[in-house]
């Protein structure tokens, strides 16, 4: 298998050297170039044709976000953004994901070989995953039109309330999943079924992500807390890197956050969440996998299906990364693969109480 070609873009010569050295510790990655700014990077992309670009957000001249938008609108390719952990950095990181960056990697606090040695494995795995992703051209007009349509739909009411049938929805997403979550839930009614979103995010991104989601959809969005009751009309964001989330009972259940070791390397674990929902809600459970890496969620989806619940995933054509869904499909745990609009309609129809004619 050919090595994955990586272009490193950072205005600091020290950072370029450290990131290049860290990346080349992996046998399947080769750094084909290092650029100090957008102008250099633009020329190198055309000449070297890298498989993945690592791009610093803060650069003189054209900053990383503006250059990312240029890349994703003119020549889409996998990009991993390099960012800081500041509050401003968190907001910019979410903007990068909206533009189509595969993921964001937080820079070490200190530019030392020791610091970079400690993060090399994680960085290399992320870049290798990015190379497998399917990125799409960013269309600002299309994004604005979708947002306007969702806002209009949320504002318009025909006087008929959504009749919830007692089902509980759990959605798992990781790489490429943030924008997919927002698009999927953009049509959620204000009185939607209780919905838990397990979104794998770097520490510091959960609060701004929940805030953005709250502004984009009709139901109320809350960051999951221990003991929080699950109610219709609410979406609960579960993204605590030091806590797992589970459900204690159903109906009338609550989210429980527990400090345990990672499950199959993940915390919070979609497998753990989905398994507890399957046991508690049984045929009232709905498990959904959106774009994501790895195999987390596959075993949990199988548990939901075995208990009579509904299991769905985002289809391969629309998912940035189909790896997590493919793992669940391989277990025979997925009933259907659907594009996001059809996926939303299927979930809502399943969770709605139907009037039965006499």
C-alpha positions in Angstrom: 0.0 0.0 0.0 1.4 3.4 -1.0 2.3 5.8 1.8 -0.1 8.6 2.6 1.4 11.9 1.4 1.0 14.8 3.9 1.6 18.5 3.5 2.3 20.4 6.8 1.2 24.1 6.8 2.3 26.2 9.8 3.9 29.7 10.0 6.3 28.5 12.7 9.5 26.8 11.5 9.7 25.0 14.8 6.1 23.7 14.6 6.6 22.6 11.0 9.7 20.6 12.0 8.0 19.0 15.1 4.8 18.1 13.3 6.8 16.6 10.3 8.9 14.6 12.7 5.9 13.3 14.6 4.1 12.3 11.4 7.0 10.5 10.0 7.1 8.2 13.0 4.3 6.3 11.3 5.4 3.9 8.6 2.3 4.7 6.4 2.8 8.5 6.4 5.3 10.6 4.4 5.6 14.4 4.7 6.1 15.6 1.1 6.4 19.3 2.0 6.1 22.0 4.6 4.6 25.4 3.9 4.8 28.6 6.0 1.7 30.3 4.6 -1.3 29.9 2.3 0.6 31.1 -0.8 3.3 28.5 -0.4 0.7 25.8 0.5 -1.4 26.6 -2.6 1.6 26.1 -4.9 2.7 22.9 -3.0 -0.8 21.4 -3.2 -0.8 21.8 -7.0 2.7 20.4 -7.4 2.9 17.7 -4.8 -0.8 16.5 -4.7 -0.8 15.5 -1.0 -3.5 13.1 0.3 -3.9 15.1 3.5 -3.1 18.7 4.6 -2.5 19.6 8.2 -3.3 23.3 8.4 -2.6 25.8 11.2 -5.6 28.0 12.0 -3.5 31.1 13.1 -1.2 32.3 10.3 -0.2 35.7 9.0 -1.7 36.9 5.7 -4.5 34.5 4.8 -5.5 32.7 8.0 -6.1 29.0 8.1 -9.9 29.3 8.2 -10.0 31.4 5.0 -7.6 29.1 3.3 -9.6 26.1 4.3 -12.7 27.7 2.8 -10.7 28.3 -0.4 -9.6 24.6 -0.5 -13.0 23.2 0.2 -14.7 25.4 -2.4 -12.2 25.0 -5.2 -10.3 21.8 -4.7 -11.8 19.7 -1.8 -9.4 17.4 0.0 -8.9 16.0 3.5 -7.7 18.7 5.9 -6.8 18.3 9.6 -6.8 21.6 11.3 -4.3 22.5 14.0 -5.8 24.6 16.7 -5.5 25.9 20.3 -7.6 25.2 23.3 -8.7 28.8 23.9 -12.4 29.8 23.9 -11.9 31.6 20.7 -10.0 28.6 19.3 -13.0 26.4 20.1 -15.4 28.5 18.1 -13.0 28.6 15.2 -12.5 24.9 15.4 -16.3 24.3 15.0 -16.3 26.7 12.0 -13.5 24.6 10.4 -15.6 21.4 10.9 -18.6 23.2 9.3 -16.4 24.1 6.3 -15.5 20.5 5.8 -12.3 19.9 7.8 -12.1 16.2 8.6 -11.1 16.9 12.2 -9.1 19.2 14.4 -6.0 18.5 16.4 -5.1 20.6 19.4 -1.5 21.7 19.5 0.6 20.7 22.5 1.0 23.5 25.0 4.8 23.4 24.6 6.7 23.1 21.3 9.2 20.5 22.6 10.2 17.1 21.2 9.0 15.5 24.4 5.5 17.0 24.1 5.3 16.0 20.4 6.5 12.5 21.2 3.6 12.0 23.5 1.0 13.0 20.9 2.6 11.5 17.8 0.5 8.3 17.9 -2.8 10.1 18.1 -1.8 12.6 15.4 -0.7 9.9 13.0 -3.9 7.9 13.6 -6.0 11.0 12.9 -4.1 11.8 9.7 -4.4 8.2 8.5 -8.1 8.3 9.2 -8.5 11.6 7.3 -6.9 10.0 4.2 -9.8 7.5 4.1 -12.5 10.2 4.4 -14.8 11.4 1.6 -14.8 15.2 1.6 -17.3 17.3 -0.3 -17.2 20.7 -1.9 -18.3 23.5 0.4 -21.2 25.4 -1.0 -22.0 28.5 1.1 -25.2 29.2 -0.8 -26.5 25.7 -0.3 -25.6 25.8 3.4 -27.4 29.1 3.8 -30.5 27.8 2.0 -30.6 24.7 4.3 -30.3 26.9 7.4 -33.1 29.2 6.1 -35.4 26.3 5.3 -34.8 24.8 8.8 -35.5 28.1 10.5 -38.7 28.5 8.5 -39.8 25.0 9.2 -39.2 25.6 12.9 -41.2 28.8 12.9 -44.2 27.5 11.0 -46.8 25.5 12.8 -50.0 24.0 11.4 -51.4 23.6 14.9 -50.8 19.9 15.1 -48.4 18.7 17.7 -46.0 15.8 17.2 -47.5 12.8 19.1 -44.6 11.0 20.7 -45.1 7.3 21.3 -42.5 6.8 24.1 -39.5 5.9 22.0 -36.0 7.0 22.9 -33.4 8.0 20.3 -29.6 7.7 20.6 -27.3 9.0 17.9 -23.6 8.3 17.7 -21.2 10.4 15.7 -17.5 11.1 15.6 -15.3 12.1 12.6 -17.3 14.2 10.2 -20.4 13.8 12.4 -20.8 17.3 13.8 -22.3 18.8 10.6 -24.3 15.6 10.0 -25.9 15.9 13.5 -27.0 19.5 12.8 -28.4 18.6 9.4 -30.2 15.5 10.7 -31.8 17.4 13.6 -32.6 20.5 11.6 -36.1 19.1 10.9 -36.7 17.8 14.5 -40.1 19.2 15.8 -40.0 21.3 18.9 -41.8 18.5 20.8 -39.4 15.8 19.4 -38.8 12.4 21.0 -36.0 12.5 23.7 -32.8 12.4 21.7 -29.3 11.7 23.0 -26.4 12.8 20.8 -23.1 11.1 21.6 -20.6 13.3 19.7 -16.9 12.5 20.1 -15.3 15.9 20.5 -12.0 17.2 21.8 -12.1 18.6 25.4 -13.4 22.2 25.3 -15.7 21.8 22.3 -18.8 20.3 23.9 -20.2 23.6 25.2 -19.8 25.6 22.0 -21.1 22.6 19.9 -24.2 22.3 22.1 -24.7 26.1 21.8 -24.5 26.0 18.0 -26.9 23.1 17.8 -29.3 24.9 20.1 -29.4 27.8 17.7 -29.8 25.6 14.7 -32.8 23.4 15.7 -36.2 23.8 17.2 -36.0 21.6 20.3 -34.1 22.7 23.4 -30.5 21.4 23.5 -28.8 20.6 26.8 -25.3 19.4 27.7 -25.9 16.1 29.4 -25.4 16.1 33.2 -25.6 13.3 35.7 -29.2 12.6 36.8 -30.7 14.7 34.0 -34.3 13.5 33.3 -35.0 12.6 29.7 -38.0 14.5 28.3 -39.6 15.0 24.9 -38.7 18.3 23.2 -35.1 18.0 24.3 -31.8 17.0 22.7 -29.0 16.0 25.0 -25.4 16.3 23.9 -23.2 13.7 25.5 -19.5 14.5 25.0 -17.6 14.1 28.3 -14.1 12.8 27.6 -13.8 11.6 31.2 -17.3 10.2 31.7 -19.4 7.4 30.1 -23.1 8.0 29.6 -25.9 5.4 30.2 -29.6 5.2 30.9 -30.8 3.9 34.2 -34.4 3.0 33.2 -37.2 3.6 30.7 -39.7 5.1 30.6 -39.1 8.0 33.0 -35.4 7.5 32.9 -32.4 9.8 33.3 -28.9 10.1 32.0 -26.2 8.8 34.3 -22.6 9.9 33.9 -20.0 7.5 35.3 -16.2 7.5 35.6 -14.9 4.2 34.2 -12.1 3.2 32.0 -12.6 3.6 28.3 -14.5 0.8 26.6 -12.6 -0.5 23.6 -10.6 2.7 23.7 -13.6 5.1 23.8 -15.0 7.4 26.4 -17.8 8.1 26.3 -18.6 4.8 24.6 -21.5 4.5 22.1 -21.5 0.7 22.8 -22.2 1.3 26.5 -24.8 3.9 25.9 -26.7 1.9 23.3 -26.5 -1.3 25.3 -28.1 0.3 28.3 -30.8 1.9 26.1 -31.5 -1.5 24.5 -32.0 -3.1 28.0 -34.1 -0.2 29.3 -36.2 0.8 26.3 -36.2 -2.5 24.4 -38.5 -2.1 21.3 -38.8 1.6 22.1 -35.1 2.1 21.5 -33.8 3.8 18.3 -30.1 3.5 17.6 -28.5 5.7 14.9 -24.9 5.9 13.6 -23.7 8.9 11.6 -20.3 9.6 10.1 -17.5 8.3 12.2 -14.3 6.3 12.6 -13.6 3.0 14.3 -16.0 0.4 15.5 -17.6 2.0 18.6 -21.3 1.6 18.5 -21.5 -1.6 16.5 -22.0 -3.9 19.5 -24.5 -1.5 21.0 -26.5 -1.3 17.8 -26.7 -5.1 17.7 -28.0 -5.0 21.3 -30.7 -2.6 20.2 -31.7 -4.7 17.3 -31.8 -7.9 19.3 -34.2 -6.2 21.8 -36.6 -5.3 19.0 -35.5 -1.7 18.6 -34.9 0.2 15.3 -31.3 0.6 14.0 -30.3 2.9 11.2 -27.2 4.6 9.8 -26.2 7.4 7.5 -25.7 6.1 4.0 -22.2 5.7 2.5 -22.7 8.4 -0.1 -23.5 11.2 2.4 -21.1 10.2 5.3 -17.7 11.7 5.4 -16.4 8.5 7.0 -18.4 5.3 6.8 -16.1 3.2 9.1 -18.3 3.1 12.2 -21.5 2.3 10.1 -19.6 -0.4 8.2 -18.6 -2.1 11.5 -22.3 -2.2 12.6 -23.4 -3.4 9.2 -20.8 -6.2 9.3 -22.4 -7.4 12.6 -25.8 -7.5 11.0 -26.9 -4.7 13.3 -28.3 -2.1 10.9 -31.8 -2.3 9.5 -31.3 0.5 6.8 -28.8 2.9 5.5 -30.3 6.3 4.5 -29.3 9.8 3.4 -29.9 12.4 6.1 -33.3 13.7 5.1 -34.7 10.2 4.7 -33.0 9.1 7.9 -34.7 12.0 9.9 -38.1 11.1 8.4 -37.7 7.4 9.2 -36.8 8.1 12.9 -39.6 10.6 13.4 -42.2 8.4 11.8 -41.1 5.5 14.0 -41.3 7.6 17.2 -44.7 9.1 16.4 -47.9 7.7 17.8 -50.3 6.8 15.0 -54.0 7.2 15.1 -55.7 3.9 14.4 -59.0 4.1 12.6 -61.8 2.3 14.3 
